[in-house]
């Protein structure tokens, strides 16, 4: 399959655009997109935000405007570039309303610094993408894979909406958690995914082991666990890695804390070392781009116990096809599934796996 025939790359399209190109949103995503614009010679005409966030301030040399001001200045024949991420239903509704009225794109820039999913990237990884696509276990996974490629190339929101499902579907059909799960949560944040799992088991579990590196998130996780969990629970303020070590960590308190060149020294643990042979039947990883290292650090556990897997596959441009290949090489018995849950851009695209 020639993946480059699926859609025109958004960056090429924007380079040729003659209409005003305006960014919707500020912050890290907008910085990455404007940096990419500068590399490619794409001119941005302005920046706007939702009305409640417009306070007369500036971003990257642009006065932040309301949409009504942008339309008054340029008219409606504009290209809107969504430059931030959200899963909040009310924000997604705003994005979809804009998409119905204007020419809207959401260029894909990786969460973690690294190569952009563009023509050169697809050419370099064509073989791996074909291999990963062939490994997927069901039609929905293949649809998610192709629509992820189409979205990452084109930036069109329609591809995300066409293949999204809610999380209940994958829990009901593949993960099927039960009351005796030994749950390991790597990147536990404030306990949200523990709560998600327990909502499907009536609150029952056999054991919980959770790692969270960010000190403020860990305090929230600990406070919640002390109030709500009773039983074998192990909580560690540590990041997931391929070995036990100490690394610098960008300690941002949110979901994007990650290993970085600068930051706070943080303890990192391999899950195999943490469990030390104890069972794991359900393993979740959302470790901000360190999924490869976390898988290596859990290799013994995965081979021995074949836990059901729930792994974030969107932090790096290659995650949605490289992570399936890594897992298949580690344990060929797994049936591999991709799902995209409501989010713009293609965040919350996850790899799920279970043995027959």
Buried (B, 14 or more C-beta within 10 A) or exposed (E): EEBBEBBBBBBEBBEEBEEBBBBBBBEBBBBBBBEBBEEEEBEBBBBBBEEEEBEEEEBEEBEBBBBEBBBEEBEEEBBBBBBBBBEEEEBBEBBBEBBEEBBBBBBBBBBBEBEBBBBEBBEEBBEBBEEBBEBBBBEBBBBBBBBBBBBBBBBBBEBBBBBBBEBEEBBEBBBEBBEEBBBBBBBBBBBBBBEBBBEBBEEEBBBBBBBBBBBBBBEBBBEBBEEEBEEEBEBBBBBBBBEBEEBEBBBBEEBBBBBBEEBBEBBBBBBBBBBEEBBBBBBBBBBBBBBBBBBBBBBBBBEEBBBBBBBBBBBBBBBBBBBBBBBBEBBEEBBBBBBBBBBBBBBBBBBBBBEE
